[in-house]
Amino acid sequence: LVCAKLLRRGEVRGYNNVSAGRMMKISLKQLTLFAVFAVTFWCGGLAQAAHVDGLYTADAELANSSSSARATAFSAALAEVLVKVTGQENLPAEKAALFTNAGAFIQQYRMLDNGRISVTFDQRVLRRQLDAAELPVWSAERPAVVVWLAVDEGQGRRSLLGAAGGLSGSSVAVADSYRQALYESADKRGLPLILPLMDGEDLAQASFADVWGGFGDVMLAASARYSANVVLIGRLRLSGAKVQKVRWSMFVAGSESSEWVGELGDGPRVVADMLGQQLATFAAAADAITVTVRGINTLDDYARVLNYLRGLSIVERVGVSRVLAGAVEFSIAARSDSERLNRDISRGGVLDEWVGESTGVTPVDSAATLASYRVADGLVYTIK
């Protein structure tokens, strides 16, 4: 619902994979943010996540209609998709070698009017190869990032960049170029990016001074209306017509900030690097995770729980191990360990973790009671 609202406003962009600037200087403070962000995200939970479409589709330049030109375009498109899906800009050489035959992963492609080709890759086939290569996969549910960009054009002309319109001392075309640089960088990484509306509500909560000063608490509060609590702040000062480097800060509710200096496109790019490192997951271990749900007494209860577990982004497969008296034991293959799976299950509002006496007693038949049931190394919940 949140994603739909943002799409109707035109604030969450699609993804068309255009390259962005690279030069930047990153503060070492980022390194500590990785661990802090993980704790904040999984224990407190981000306000909302946006579903990103088109992660397995990319455009590439097509030089001509020859088969060799198509093969080159296929490889370029696959490289773009691998960045979006793994959350990593550069794969190790030995792993990148497993993806040299881009044609083997193609589901379909179509010619575009601008001398480019749009290529869609088979998600299942590509993910199998990623798992075989022991590479991470970042799911389509990703934190939406609100970007507040303060622009100092000199001579007292100071503005905040919004989703539409110009700046105080520049044309709409200049503002559009700034927006394009941000959106293109986010598009390449599959990052849901939101620019504020800069309407009366925004202006009442955030000023140029708040953004320029990097007041994280103020900007997190101002961003709450966009259902995202990852905030990216940029400070851009112009020298004549020349754009200087941008001072970037990233804020996550409850955590420290991370700061770096770079081009316009380096803001979303670095954020995607950090989020991808924390949120991309690896293939399941050989052993399945046992999840027992108490309070399942009807087929509706069973269907509700099964659909919920299957809908978790890190869950690959859900099977039923056995049916107990008033409970069902599931066997789950997930792209995580049991600790993270527990956090994901508990956050959804469908199941409560069952805190009962842990006796190590395992029922021997379907009529056994769960009064003192606890599976060693398993997870036990009660349906709400």
N, C-alpha and C positions, 0 to 999 in steps of 0.2 A: 504494500500500500504506500509506504513511504517513497519507494523508488518510483511508483507510478505518479505520485504527486510531483516529484522533482522533474520527471520527464515532461509532464504537462506544462511545467513552468519553463521548460527549455534550459534547465540549469545543469543537468547531468548529460554529458556529451557521449556520443557513440565513439567508435574506435576505428580509425582509418590508417593507423600505422605510418605516420610521416616522421622523418628523423628530426632531431632537435639538437641544439648546441651541446658541447661536451665540456668546455673548459670550466673548471671550478676548483675551489679550495674548501675542503671539508674539515670541520672542527673535530678534534679527537673526542669531544663530548658525545658524539653520535654513538660511540662504542658502548657507553654505559646505558644509552637509551634502549638498546636491543633488549636487555634483560628486563628493564623497567617496563617497557611496552608490553612484553609478553605477560608479565604479572598483571598489569592493568587490564589488558584485553581479556584474558581468560578468567580472571577472578572477578573483576568488576563488570566486564563486558562493554563493548562499544555500544553507543546508543542505537545505531542501526547499521545494517550493511546493505549495500546495493548489489543487485544481480547484474553482472556484466555479460552482455551478449557479444557474440562474434569473436571470442577468444581464439577460436580455431580457424579464423578466416583472416587473410591479409592480402593487400594489394602489392603489386610489384610492377616495375617498368618492363615493358615488352619491346625489345629493340626492333624485331621484325617477326614475320610469321614462320620462321624456320623452327625445326624441332630443337636445335641447339639453343636458340633464343628462349624458347619456352622452358627448356630445362633450367637455364640460368634464372629465369623469372621464378620458377617453382622453388628453386633453392633459396632465393632471396625472400620469398614469401614464407617459407618454412622457418627461416632464421628469425623473422619477425614474430611468428607464432611461438616459437620456443622461448623467446624472451618473455612474452606475455604469460605463458603457461607456467614456466618454471620460476619466474621471478628473478632470474639470473641473466645479466647482460652478456656474459661470456661463459661458455661451457668449457670445461677442460678438454684439451685436444683429443684425448683418447675416447671421451664420451661423444664429442661432436662428430667423430668419425662414424658413429652408428647412425647418423642422420644424413649421410651424404647423398643417398638416393631418395630425394624428395618425392619423386613420382610414386613411390611405394606407399605413401601415406595419403595421397590425394583422394578426396571423395568426389569433388567436382570443381570445375573452373569455368569462368566466363570472361569474354573480352569486354573491356570498358571503352568508352568513347574517347578517352584522353590518352590513348597509347599505352594503357596499363592493362593488367590482367588481375582479376580477383580469384583467389585460390582458397578453397575450403578443404581442410584436412579432416580425415576420419578420426574422431575423438577417441574411439575405443582402440583403434590400431596404434595411434600415436602414444596413447597413455600406456599401452602394453610395452612399447619400446622404451618409454621413459622409466617405467618401473624396472625393466630389465637392466637399464643403464644405471639404476639406483640414483635417479635424479628426482628432485622434488616436484610436486604439482600443486599449484596455487588454485584453489577452487574459484568458481564464478561468483561466490559470495564474498565481496570485498568491502573494506571500510570506505565510505564516501569521505572525501577530503574537501573541506571548505578553504578556498584560497582568498586571502585578503592582501591585495597589492596596493601599497601606498606609493604614489608617484610625485616626486618633488621636481617640478619643471623649472625652478628658479623664479626670481622676481616675485616671490610670494604666491606663486601658483602651485597649489598642492591639492591633490585629488586622490580618491580611492576608486580603483577600477571595479566596475560592476559588470553584470551579465550583458548589459547593452548600454549604448550611448557612448559619449566621448569623455574627455578629461577637460579640466578647466582651461588649459592653455593650448590644447592640441585638437586636431580634427578627429572626427569619428574614425577615420581611416587609421590614424596612429593608434588609437585605443584598440581597434580591431586587430592590428598587428600584434599587440601585446597579448590579447586574448588568444589569437591563433597560435602563438608560440607556446602558451601554457597548455592549450587543448591538444596540440600536436604531440607534445612531450608526454602528456597523460595517456593519449590514445595509443602511443607506441608501447606503453607498459600495461595497458588494460586497467588503468586506475580511474575510478569514478571521481570526477572532479567537478566541483560546484563553485561558481562565482556568485557572490551575493547580489541580490536585487538592487541594493542601494536605494531602497524606498524609505519612507518615513520611519518604519520600524527599525530598519538597520541603522539609520542615522541617529536614532534616539539612543541606541545602545553602544555604538562604536564611532569614534571620531578618527580623524587623520592622526592625531597625537597618540591615540591608543594603539593604532597599528604601527606607527613609526617607532613608538617606544617599546614595542614587543610585549605588551601586557597580556600574558597568556590567559590569566583568569578572566579578564574582561572579554577577550576575543572568543574564548570557549563559551562563555555565557551568550554572547551575541550570535554565535553559530548554532545554538541549540534549536532554533526554529527550522534549521535545515536537517535536523535529525542526524547529525554527525558530530562526533567530538574528537575528530582528528582535524587540527587547524594548521594551515600553512600560511605564514606571514612573510611577505616580501617587501623590502624597502628599496626603491629604485630612484636614483638621483640622476637627472639629465645634466649634461655639460654641453650647452648649445643644443645641437640636434643629435648628439652622440649619447647613446645609452651606456651608463656605467654598469659595473658589476652589481648584482642584486645581493643584498644581505638577507638570507633566508633563516627563518626559525620555524621549527615544527613543535607543536604542542599536542599532547594527548592527556585527556582528563586524568588527574591523579599522578602524573609522572613529571619528570624533569623535561626541560626543553632540549632540543638539538639544534645546533647552529652551523651554518656554512655560508660560503660566498661563491657565487657562480653566475651563469647566464640565466635568462628567463626560463629556459627549458630545463635547467638543472634543478629547479624547485620540485616539480612533480617527479622528476627522474630519481632524485635521491630518496624522496618519500617512498616511492615504489620499491626501491632497493631495500629499505629498512623494513617495510611491511612484508614484502615477499620473503625476506629472511626469516621472519617470525611466523608467518602464517602458511607458507607452503609446506606440504607434508610429504612424507615418503611412503612407499608401498608398505602394506601390512606385513607384519612378521609372520612366520610360518604358523605359529599357534594362534588360534582364534581366541577372542575374549568372550568369556561367559557373562551374560547379562540375564539376571532373573527378575521378572516383574511380578509383584504380588498384587492381588486385587483384581485379576482378570477373571471375570465370572460369566461374561457373555461374549458372543461373537463380535458384537460392536466394540467391546473393550479390546478384544484381540486385534481387530482390524485397525483400531485407532493407534494402538501401541506399535504394531508392525509398520504401518505407514509412517509413523513418526520416526522410528529408528532408521528406516530406509531413506528418509528424507534428509538425514544429517549429512552434511557435505563431506565429512571425512569417512563415512561408512561406504564400504565397497559392496559387501554382501551381508544378508541377514538370513540365518537359517534357524529352524526350531529344533532344539536338542531333545526336549521332552516336555510333556504336559504334566503339571503337578496339580494338587488339590488347590484351586483358586489361584494358580500362578502358572506362568510359562517361562521356561528356560530357553533363552536364545543364544545362538553362537554367532558372533559378529566378527567379520573381517574388516578392519578399519585401517585407515592411513594414519595411525597414531598408536600410542601405548594406552593402557587402561586409565591412566591418570587424566590424560587429555580427553579421552572418550567420556569419562565421568563428568568432566566440566561441561562438555558439549550437551550431554544428555540432561544435566541438571539445569542448564540455562533456558531450556525451551518451555517450561511451564506445564509440561505434560506429566512428567514423572518426578517424584520426590525420592531422594536417596533414603533408603530404609536403614535406620539406626537401631539394630536389634542386638540381641546377645549373640556374640560370635563364639559358637561352641565347636565349630569344625565338623558338626554332624551333617552328613549328607543323606537325604532321603533315598531309600532303596526302591520305592515303587511310587506309582502315580497317586496313591491314596495318602502318602505321607504329608505331614503338616509342615508348614514353614515357620512355626512359632519360634524355633531355634535354628532356622536354616541359614547357613552362610557358606557360600562356596569359597574355598581357598583361592585367592588370586582372582576372584570374580566380583561382579558388581550386582547389588540387590537394590531394587526400587519398589515403590508403591505407586500405583496409578492414581492420579488426582481425580 
